[in-house]
């Protein structure tokens, strides 16, 4: 069974919370594979939360 979940972020606070969750997830998923510095670089250069929010509609 596939579960698909969608939600709407309707405020700057909600966007900030989403970014925090995304960053924490990136660390949790990859901390055993790559250095913390590489994860920080990836988050800074390759993740655009606002683009992800817009693309999710």
CHARMM-style PDB file with segment names, atoms N, HN, CA, C and O in Angstrom:
ATOM      1  N   UNK     1       0.845  -1.167   0.000  1.00  0.00      PROA
ATOM      2  CA  UNK     1       0.000   0.000   0.000  1.00  0.00      PROA
ATOM      3  C   UNK     1       0.893   1.233   0.000  1.00  0.00      PROA
ATOM      4  O   UNK     1       1.809   1.331   0.817  1.00  0.00      PROA
ATOM      5  N   UNK     2       0.642   2.172  -0.900  1.00  0.00      PROA
ATOM      6  HN  UNK     2      -0.102   2.093  -1.564  1.00  0.00      PROA
ATOM      7  CA  UNK     2       1.371   3.431  -0.954  1.00  0.00      PROA
ATOM      8  C   UNK     2       0.580   4.499  -0.229  1.00  0.00      PROA
ATOM      9  O   UNK     2      -0.627   4.643  -0.422  1.00  0.00      PROA
ATOM     10  N   UNK     3       1.281   5.243   0.606  1.00  0.00      PROA
ATOM     11  HN  UNK     3       2.262   5.126   0.763  1.00  0.00      PROA
ATOM     12  CA  UNK     3       0.650   6.353   1.310  1.00  0.00      PROA
ATOM     13  C   UNK     3       1.265   7.639   0.786  1.00  0.00      PROA
ATOM     14  O   UNK     3       2.483   7.811   0.821  1.00  0.00      PROA
ATOM     15  N   UNK     4       0.437   8.526   0.311  1.00  0.00      PROA
ATOM     16  HN  UNK     4      -0.553   8.386   0.283  1.00  0.00      PROA
ATOM     17  CA  UNK     4       0.881   9.811  -0.201  1.00  0.00      PROA
ATOM     18  C   UNK     4       0.318  10.886   0.706  1.00  0.00      PROA
ATOM     19  O   UNK     4      -0.883  10.929   0.972  1.00  0.00      PROA
ATOM     20  N   UNK     5       1.192  11.744   1.173  1.00  0.00      PROA
ATOM     21  HN  UNK     5       2.167  11.710   0.957  1.00  0.00      PROA
ATOM     22  CA  UNK     5       0.769  12.801   2.078  1.00  0.00      PROA
ATOM     23  C   UNK     5       1.142  14.153   1.482  1.00  0.00      PROA
ATOM     24  O   UNK     5       2.268  14.342   1.021  1.00  0.00      PROA
ATOM     25  N   UNK     6       0.214  15.078   1.492  1.00  0.00      PROA
ATOM     26  HN  UNK     6      -0.701  14.924   1.866  1.00  0.00      PROA
ATOM     27  CA  UNK     6       0.472  16.430   1.019  1.00  0.00      PROA
ATOM     28  C   UNK     6      -0.046  17.398   2.054  1.00  0.00      PROA
ATOM     29  O   UNK     6      -1.027  17.126   2.746  1.00  0.00      PROA
ATOM     30  N   UNK     7       0.627  18.538   2.154  1.00  0.00      PROA
ATOM     31  HN  UNK     7       1.424  18.759   1.592  1.00  0.00      PROA
ATOM     32  CA  UNK     7       0.146  19.576   3.035  1.00  0.00      PROA
ATOM     33  C   UNK     7       0.522  20.920   2.441  1.00  0.00      PROA
ATOM     34  O   UNK     7       1.358  21.001   1.542  1.00  0.00      PROA
ATOM     35  N   UNK     8      -0.083  21.942   2.933  1.00  0.00      PROA
ATOM     36  HN  UNK     8      -0.763  21.876   3.664  1.00  0.00      PROA
ATOM     37  CA  UNK     8       0.179  23.283   2.458  1.00  0.00      PROA
ATOM     38  C   UNK     8       0.869  24.079   3.553  1.00  0.00      PROA
ATOM     39  O   UNK     8       0.427  24.091   4.702  1.00  0.00      PROA
ATOM     40  N   UNK     9       1.935  24.731   3.193  1.00  0.00      PROA
ATOM     41  HN  UNK     9       2.294  24.722   2.260  1.00  0.00      PROA
ATOM     42  CA  UNK     9       2.635  25.601   4.125  1.00  0.00      PROA
ATOM     43  C   UNK     9       2.125  27.005   3.853  1.00  0.00      PROA
ATOM     44  O   UNK     9       2.362  27.560   2.780  1.00  0.00      PROA
ATOM     45  N   UNK    10       1.427  27.578   4.822  1.00  0.00      PROA
ATOM     46  HN  UNK    10       1.236  27.127   5.694  1.00  0.00      PROA
ATOM     47  CA  UNK    10       0.760  28.843   4.578  1.00  0.00      PROA
ATOM     48  C   UNK    10       1.372  30.046   5.251  1.00  0.00      PROA
ATOM     49  O   UNK    10       0.787  31.129   5.224  1.00  0.00      PROA
ATOM     50  N   UNK    11       2.540  29.886   5.856  1.00  0.00      PROA
ATOM     51  HN  UNK    11       3.015  29.007   5.878  1.00  0.00      PROA
ATOM     52  CA  UNK    11       3.135  31.026   6.543  1.00  0.00      PROA
ATOM     53  C   UNK    11       4.652  30.918   6.506  1.00  0.00      PROA
ATOM     54  O   UNK    11       5.204  29.860   6.203  1.00  0.00      PROA
ATOM     55  N   UNK    12       5.314  32.019   6.817  1.00  0.00      PROA
ATOM     56  HN  UNK    12       4.866  32.878   7.063  1.00  0.00      PROA
ATOM     57  CA  UNK    12       6.775  32.004   6.890  1.00  0.00      PROA
ATOM     58  C   UNK    12       7.248  31.059   7.992  1.00  0.00      PROA
ATOM     59  O   UNK    12       8.270  30.389   7.844  1.00  0.00      PROA
ATOM     60  N   UNK    13       6.502  31.006   9.094  1.00  0.00      PROA
ATOM     61  HN  UNK    13       5.672  31.550   9.214  1.00  0.00      PROA
ATOM     62  CA  UNK    13       6.848  30.093  10.183  1.00  0.00      PROA
ATOM     63  C   UNK    13       6.758  28.644   9.707  1.00  0.00      PROA
ATOM     64  O   UNK    13       7.613  27.822  10.038  1.00  0.00      PROA
ATOM     65  N   UNK    14       5.724  28.338   8.932  1.00  0.00      PROA
ATOM     66  HN  UNK    14       5.030  29.006   8.664  1.00  0.00      PROA
ATOM     67  CA  UNK    14       5.573  26.987   8.393  1.00  0.00      PROA
ATOM     68  C   UNK    14       6.697  26.633   7.440  1.00  0.00      PROA
ATOM     69  O   UNK    14       7.186  25.504   7.448  1.00  0.00      PROA
ATOM     70  N   UNK    15       7.111  27.590   6.617  1.00  0.00      PROA
ATOM     71  HN  UNK    15       6.713  28.508   6.611  1.00  0.00      PROA
ATOM     72  CA  UNK    15       8.220  27.370   5.688  1.00  0.00      PROA
ATOM     73  C   UNK    15       9.504  27.137   6.470  1.00  0.00      PROA
ATOM     74  O   UNK    15      10.283  26.243   6.140  1.00  0.00      PROA
ATOM     75  N   UNK    16       9.724  27.938   7.503  1.00  0.00      PROA
ATOM     76  HN  UNK    16       9.092  28.664   7.771  1.00  0.00      PROA
ATOM     77  CA  UNK    16      10.909  27.780   8.347  1.00  0.00      PROA
ATOM     78  C   UNK    16      10.924  26.401   8.996  1.00  0.00      PROA
ATOM     79  O   UNK    16      11.969  25.752   9.050  1.00  0.00      PROA
ATOM     80  N   UNK    17       9.778  25.951   9.486  1.00  0.00      PROA
ATOM     81  HN  UNK    17       8.929  26.478   9.443  1.00  0.00      PROA
ATOM     82  CA  UNK    17       9.679  24.617  10.087  1.00  0.00      PROA
ATOM     83  C   UNK    17       9.989  23.536   9.063  1.00  0.00      PROA
ATOM     84  O   UNK    17      10.685  22.567   9.368  1.00  0.00      PROA
ATOM     85  N   UNK    18       9.477  23.699   7.858  1.00  0.00      PROA
ATOM     86  HN  UNK    18       8.911  24.486   7.611  1.00  0.00      PROA
ATOM     87  CA  UNK    18       9.733  22.722   6.798  1.00  0.00      PROA
ATOM     88  C   UNK    18      11.219  22.643   6.473  1.00  0.00      PROA
ATOM     89  O   UNK    18      11.761  21.550   6.311  1.00  0.00      PROA
ATOM     90  N   UNK    19      11.880  23.789   6.378  1.00  0.00      PROA
ATOM     91  HN  UNK    19      11.440  24.677   6.511  1.00  0.00      PROA
ATOM     92  CA  UNK    19      13.314  23.815   6.093  1.00  0.00      PROA
ATOM     93  C   UNK    19      14.083  23.106   7.200  1.00  0.00      PROA
ATOM     94  O   UNK    19      15.017  22.353   6.922  1.00  0.00      PROA
ATOM     95  N   UNK    20      13.704  23.337   8.439  1.00  0.00      PROA
ATOM     96  HN  UNK    20      12.945  23.948   8.665  1.00  0.00      PROA
ATOM     97  CA  UNK    20      14.354  22.674   9.575  1.00  0.00      PROA
ATOM     98  C   UNK    20      14.208  21.159   9.477  1.00  0.00      PROA
ATOM     99  O   UNK    20      15.167  20.422   9.703  1.00  0.00      PROA
ATOM    100  N   UNK    21      13.019  20.705   9.143  1.00  0.00      PROA
ATOM    101  HN  UNK    21      12.240  21.304   8.959  1.00  0.00      PROA
ATOM    102  CA  UNK    21      12.773  19.270   9.006  1.00  0.00      PROA
ATOM    103  C   UNK    21      13.582  18.689   7.854  1.00  0.00      PROA
ATOM    104  O   UNK    21      14.154  17.606   7.981  1.00  0.00      PROA
ATOM    105  N   UNK    22      13.632  19.398   6.739  1.00  0.00      PROA
ATOM    106  HN  UNK    22      13.167  20.277   6.636  1.00  0.00      PROA
ATOM    107  CA  UNK    22      14.389  18.918   5.578  1.00  0.00      PROA
ATOM    108  C   UNK    22      15.875  18.796   5.907  1.00  0.00      PROA
ATOM    109  O   UNK    22      16.515  17.803   5.558  1.00  0.00      PROA
ATOM    110  N   UNK    23      16.421  19.813   6.581  1.00  0.00      PROA
ATOM    111  HN  UNK    23      15.902  20.619   6.864  1.00  0.00      PROA
ATOM    112  CA  UNK    23      17.838  19.775   6.946  1.00  0.00      PROA
ATOM    113  C   UNK    23      18.127  18.614   7.894  1.00  0.00      PROA
ATOM    114  O   UNK    23      19.106  17.890   7.715  1.00  0.00      PROA
ATOM    115  N   UNK    24      17.280  18.441   8.894  1.00  0.00      PROA
ATOM    116  HN  UNK    24      16.484  19.029   9.040  1.00  0.00      PROA
ATOM    117  CA  UNK    24      17.465  17.353   9.855  1.00  0.00      PROA
ATOM    118  C   UNK    24      17.376  16.000   9.157  1.00  0.00      PROA
ATOM    119  O   UNK    24      18.131  15.082   9.478  1.00  0.00      PROA
ATOM    120  N   UNK    25      16.468  15.877   8.215  1.00  0.00      PROA
ATOM    121  HN  UNK    25      15.855  16.623   7.954  1.00  0.00      PROA
ATOM    122  CA  UNK    25      16.330  14.613   7.471  1.00  0.00      PROA
ATOM    123  C   UNK    25      17.570  14.326   6.648  1.00  0.00      PROA
ATOM    124  O   UNK    25      18.031  13.186   6.598  1.00  0.00      PROA
ATOM    125  N   UNK    26      18.115  15.345   6.003  1.00  0.00      PROA
ATOM    126  HN  UNK    26      17.741  16.271   6.044  1.00  0.00      PROA
ATOM    127  CA  UNK    26      19.334  15.156   5.209  1.00  0.00      PROA
ATOM    128  C   UNK    26      20.471  14.656   6.091  1.00  0.00      PROA
ATOM    129  O   UNK    26      21.198  13.739   5.711  1.00  0.00      PROA
ATOM    130  N   UNK    27      20.624  15.259   7.272  1.00  0.00      PROA
ATOM    131  HN  UNK    27      20.033  16.004   7.581  1.00  0.00      PROA
ATOM    132  CA  UNK    27      21.662  14.794   8.200  1.00  0.00      PROA
ATOM    133  C   UNK    27      21.413  13.356   8.633  1.00  0.00      PROA
ATOM    134  O   UNK    27      22.324  12.529   8.598  1.00  0.00      PROA
ATOM    135  N   UNK    28      20.200  13.058   9.035  1.00  0.00      PROA
ATOM    136  HN  UNK    28      19.460  13.730   9.064  1.00  0.00      PROA
ATOM    137  CA  UNK    28      19.889  11.724   9.546  1.00  0.00      PROA
ATOM    138  C   UNK    28      20.097  10.640   8.486  1.00  0.00      PROA
ATOM    139  O   UNK    28      20.589   9.553   8.788  1.00  0.00      PROA
ATOM    140  N   UNK    29      19.725  10.941   7.268  1.00  0.00      PROA
ATOM    141  HN  UNK    29      19.325  11.824   7.023  1.00  0.00      PROA
ATOM    142  CA  UNK    29      19.822   9.943   6.199  1.00  0.00      PROA
ATOM    143  C   UNK    29      21.246   9.710   5.701  1.00  0.00      PROA
ATOM    144  O   UNK    29      21.567   8.620   5.228  1.00  0.00      PROA
ATOM    145  N   UNK    30      22.098  10.723   5.805  1.00  0.00      PROA
ATOM    146  HN  UNK    30      21.838  11.609   6.190  1.00  0.00      PROA
ATOM    147  CA  UNK    30      23.401  10.631   5.143  1.00  0.00      PROA
ATOM    148  C   UNK    30      24.604  10.738   6.065  1.00  0.00      PROA
ATOM    149  O   UNK    30      25.740  10.654   5.597  1.00  0.00      PROA
ATOM    150  N   UNK    31      24.387  10.922   7.367  1.00  0.00      PROA
ATOM    151  HN  UNK    31      23.464  10.990   7.747  1.00  0.00      PROA
ATOM    152  CA  UNK    31      25.510  11.160   8.272  1.00  0.00      PROA
ATOM    153  C   UNK    31      26.482   9.989   8.351  1.00  0.00      PROA
ATOM    154  O   UNK    31      27.654  10.189   8.673  1.00  0.00      PROA
ATOM    155  N   UNK    32      26.034   8.796   8.071  1.00  0.00      PROA
ATOM    156  HN  UNK    32      25.082   8.634   7.810  1.00  0.00      PROA
ATOM    157  CA  UNK    32      26.920   7.632   8.092  1.00  0.00      PROA
ATOM    158  C   UNK    32      27.698   7.474   6.789  1.00  0.00      PROA
ATOM    159  O   UNK    32      28.655   6.702   6.725  1.00  0.00      PROA
ATOM    160  N   UNK    33      27.292   8.199   5.756  1.00  0.00      PROA
ATOM    161  HN  UNK    33      26.514   8.826   5.808  1.00  0.00      PROA
ATOM    162  CA  UNK    33      27.888   8.025   4.431  1.00  0.00      PROA
ATOM    163  C   UNK    33      28.836   9.137   4.023  1.00  0.00      PROA
ATOM    164  O   UNK    33      29.826   8.892   3.334  1.00  0.00      PROA
ATOM    165  N   UNK    34      28.536  10.370   4.447  1.00  0.00      PROA
ATOM    166  HN  UNK    34      27.732  10.569   5.006  1.00  0.00      PROA
ATOM    167  CA  UNK    34      29.360  11.518   4.054  1.00  0.00      PROA
ATOM    168  C   UNK    34      29.586  12.421   5.264  1.00  0.00      PROA
ATOM    169  O   UNK    34      28.896  12.316   6.278  1.00  0.00      PROA
ATOM    170  N   UNK    35      30.560  13.303   5.133  1.00  0.00      PROA
ATOM    171  HN  UNK    35      31.121  13.388   4.310  1.00  0.00      PROA
ATOM    172  CA  UNK    35      30.892  14.189   6.247  1.00  0.00      PROA
ATOM    173  C   UNK    35      29.812  15.255   6.452  1.00  0.00      PROA
ATOM    174  O   UNK    35      29.032  15.564   5.551  1.00  0.00      PROA
ATOM    175  N   UNK    36      29.797  15.799   7.661  1.00  0.00      PROA
ATOM    176  HN  UNK    36      30.430  15.548   8.393  1.00  0.00      PROA
ATOM    177  CA  UNK    36      28.835  16.855   7.979  1.00  0.00      PROA
ATOM    178  C   UNK    36      29.045  18.061   7.067  1.00  0.00      PROA
ATOM    179  O   UNK    36      28.081  18.703   6.652  1.00  0.00      PROA
ATOM    180  N   UNK    37      30.293  18.366   6.757  1.00  0.00      PROA
ATOM    181  HN  UNK    37      31.077  17.844   7.094  1.00  0.00      PROA
ATOM    182  CA  UNK    37      30.601  19.496   5.871  1.00  0.00      PROA
ATOM    183  C   UNK    37      30.002  19.286   4.480  1.00  0.00      PROA
ATOM    184  O   UNK    37      29.472  20.225   3.886  1.00  0.00      PROA
ATOM    185  N   UNK    38      30.084  18.070   3.964  1.00  0.00      PROA
ATOM    186  HN  UNK    38      30.514  17.308   4.447  1.00  0.00      PROA
ATOM    187  CA  UNK    38      29.501  17.772   2.652  1.00  0.00      PROA
ATOM    188  C   UNK    38      27.982  17.899   2.683  1.00  0.00      PROA
ATOM    189  O   UNK    38      27.375  18.375   1.724  1.00  0.00      PROA
ATOM    190  N   UNK    39      27.377  17.476   3.775  1.00  0.00      PROA
ATOM    191  HN  UNK    39      27.870  17.089   4.554  1.00  0.00      PROA
ATOM    192  CA  UNK    39      25.922  17.594   3.910  1.00  0.00      PROA
ATOM    193  C   UNK    39      25.524  19.066   3.945  1.00  0.00      PROA
ATOM    194  O   UNK    39      24.573  19.469   3.275  1.00  0.00      PROA
ATOM    195  N   UNK    40      26.250  19.872   4.726  1.00  0.00      PROA
ATOM    196  HN  UNK    40      27.022  19.545   5.271  1.00  0.00      PROA
ATOM    197  CA  UNK    40      25.963  21.305   4.788  1.00  0.00      PROA
ATOM    198  C   UNK    40      26.088  21.948   3.407  1.00  0.00      PROA
ATOM    199  O   UNK    40      25.252  22.763   3.015  1.00  0.00      PROA
ATOM    200  N   UNK    41      27.134  21.576   2.678  1.00  0.00      PROA
ATOM    201  HN  UNK    41      27.813  20.914   2.996  1.00  0.00      PROA
ATOM    202  CA  UNK    41      27.354  22.110   1.324  1.00  0.00      PROA
ATOM    203  C   UNK    41      26.198  21.714   0.400  1.00  0.00      PROA
ATOM    204  O   UNK    41      25.704  22.533  -0.375  1.00  0.00      PROA
ATOM    205  N   UNK    42      25.777  20.462   0.489  1.00  0.00      PROA
ATOM    206  HN  UNK    42      26.178  19.796   1.119  1.00  0.00      PROA
ATOM    207  CA  UNK    42      24.665  19.991  -0.343  1.00  0.00      PROA
ATOM    208  C   UNK    42      23.384  20.768  -0.027  1.00  0.00      PROA
ATOM    209  O   UNK    42      22.685  21.218  -0.935  1.00  0.00      PROA
ATOM    210  N   UNK    43      23.085  20.918   1.251  1.00  0.00      PROA
ATOM    211  HN  UNK    43      23.653  20.552   1.988  1.00  0.00      PROA
ATOM    212  CA  UNK    43      21.871  21.637   1.648  1.00  0.00      PROA
ATOM    213  C   UNK    43      21.924  23.071   1.119  1.00  0.00      PROA
ATOM    214  O   UNK    43      20.941  23.574   0.576  1.00  0.00      PROA
ATOM    215  N   UNK    44      23.071  23.721   1.281  1.00  0.00      PROA
ATOM    216  HN  UNK    44      23.869  23.312   1.722  1.00  0.00      PROA
ATOM    217  CA  UNK    44      23.209  25.114   0.856  1.00  0.00      PROA
ATOM    218  C   UNK    44      23.103  25.281  -0.655  1.00  0.00      PROA
ATOM    219  O   UNK    44      22.466  26.220  -1.134  1.00  0.00      PROA
ATOM    220  N   UNK    45      23.729  24.368  -1.414  1.00  0.00      PROA
ATOM    221  HN  UNK    45      24.247  23.606  -1.025  1.00  0.00      PROA
ATOM    222  CA  UNK    45      23.836  24.542  -2.868  1.00  0.00      PROA
ATOM    223  C   UNK    45      22.779  23.819  -3.685  1.00  0.00      PROA
ATOM    224  O   UNK    45      22.484  24.239  -4.804  1.00  0.00      PROA
ATOM    225  N   UNK    46      22.202  22.747  -3.163  1.00  0.00      PROA
ATOM    226  HN  UNK    46      22.442  22.406  -2.254  1.00  0.00      PROA
ATOM    227  CA  UNK    46      21.357  21.894  -3.998  1.00  0.00      PROA
ATOM    228  C   UNK    46      19.906  21.772  -3.557  1.00  0.00      PROA
ATOM    229  O   UNK    46      19.081  21.236  -4.297  1.00  0.00      PROA
ATOM    230  N   UNK    47      19.584  22.258  -2.372  1.00  0.00      PROA
ATOM    231  HN  UNK    47      20.255  22.693  -1.771  1.00  0.00      PROA
ATOM    232  CA  UNK    47      18.199  22.161  -1.916  1.00  0.00      PROA
ATOM    233  C   UNK    47      17.591  23.558  -1.897  1.00  0.00      PROA
ATOM    234  O   UNK    47      18.094  24.459  -1.226  1.00  0.00      PROA
ATOM    235  N   UNK    48      16.510  23.723  -2.636  1.00  0.00      PROA
ATOM    236  HN  UNK    48      16.101  22.991  -3.180  1.00  0.00      PROA
ATOM    237  CA  UNK    48      15.785  24.995  -2.664  1.00  0.00      PROA
ATOM    238  C   UNK    48      14.370  24.737  -2.143  1.00  0.00      PROA
ATOM    239  O   UNK    48      13.484  24.347  -2.904  1.00  0.00      PROA
ATOM    240  N   UNK    49      14.164  24.956  -0.846  1.00  0.00      PROA
ATOM    241  HN  UNK    49      14.883  25.272  -0.228  1.00  0.00      PROA
ATOM    242  CA  UNK    49      12.862  24.632  -0.247  1.00  0.00      PROA
ATOM    243  C   UNK    49      11.693  25.350  -0.912  1.00  0.00      PROA
ATOM    244  O   UNK    49      10.622  24.764  -1.076  1.00  0.00      PROA
ATOM    245  N   UNK    50      11.879  26.585  -1.290  1.00  0.00      PROA
ATOM    246  HN  UNK    50      12.748  27.061  -1.157  1.00  0.00      PROA
ATOM    247  CA  UNK    50      10.775  27.327  -1.907  1.00  0.00      PROA
ATOM    248  C   UNK    50      10.404  26.734  -3.270  1.00  0.00      PROA
ATOM    249  O   UNK    50       9.230  26.691  -3.638  1.00  0.00      PROA
ATOM    250  N   UNK    51      11.410  26.281  -4.009  1.00  0.00      PROA
ATOM    251  HN  UNK    51      12.364  26.315  -3.710  1.00  0.00      PROA
ATOM    252  CA  UNK    51      11.131  25.625  -5.289  1.00  0.00      PROA
ATOM    253  C   UNK    51      10.399  24.316  -5.050  1.00  0.00      PROA
ATOM    254  O   UNK    51       9.467  23.977  -5.779  1.00  0.00      PROA
ATOM    255  N   UNK    52      10.823  23.579  -4.026  1.00  0.00      PROA
ATOM    256  HN  UNK    52      11.580  23.854  -3.434  1.00  0.00      PROA
ATOM    257  CA  UNK    52      10.162  22.308  -3.702  1.00  0.00      PROA
ATOM    258  C   UNK    52       8.708  22.531  -3.311  1.00  0.00      PROA
ATOM    259  O   UNK    52       7.833  21.751  -3.687  1.00  0.00      PROA
ATOM    260  N   UNK    53       8.447  23.602  -2.552  1.00  0.00      PROA
ATOM    261  HN  UNK    53       9.158  24.236  -2.246  1.00  0.00      PROA
ATOM    262  CA  UNK    53       7.079  23.909  -2.153  1.00  0.00      PROA
ATOM    263  C   UNK    53       6.229  24.212  -3.373  1.00  0.00      PROA
ATOM    264  O   UNK    53       5.105  23.722  -3.487  1.00  0.00      PROA
ATOM    265  N   UNK    54       6.753  25.012  -4.277  1.00  0.00      PROA
ATOM    266  HN  UNK    54       7.666  25.410  -4.184  1.00  0.00      PROA
ATOM    267  CA  UNK    54       6.014  25.383  -5.483  1.00  0.00      PROA
ATOM    268  C   UNK    54       5.782  24.189  -6.399  1.00  0.00      PROA
ATOM    269  O   UNK    54       4.717  24.067  -7.004  1.00  0.00      PROA
ATOM    270  N   UNK    55       6.788  23.295  -6.506  1.00  0.00      PROA
ATOM    271  HN  UNK    55       7.653  23.394  -6.015  1.00  0.00      PROA
ATOM    272  CA  UNK    55       6.677  22.125  -7.377  1.00  0.00      PROA
ATOM    273  C   UNK    55       5.733  21.074  -6.822  1.00  0.00      PROA
ATOM    274  O   UNK    55       5.260  20.219  -7.571  1.00  0.00      PROA
ATOM    275  N   UNK    56       5.449  21.115  -5.532  1.00  0.00      PROA
ATOM    276  HN  UNK    56       5.833  21.810  -4.923  1.00  0.00      PROA
ATOM    277  CA  UNK    56       4.642  20.076  -4.888  1.00  0.00      PROA
ATOM    278  C   UNK    56       3.146  20.239  -5.156  1.00  0.00      PROA
ATOM    279  O   UNK    56       2.362  19.343  -4.844  1.00  0.00      PROA
ATOM    280  N   UNK    57       2.760  21.334  -5.711  1.00  0.00      PROA
ATOM    281  HN  UNK    57       3.397  22.062  -5.964  1.00  0.00      PROA
ATOM    282  CA  UNK    57       1.320  21.557  -5.920  1.00  0.00      PROA
ATOM    283  C   UNK    57       0.751  20.704  -7.004  1.00  0.00      PROA
ATOM    284  OT1 UNK    57      -0.444  20.784  -7.289  1.00  0.00      PROA
TER     285      UNK     57
END
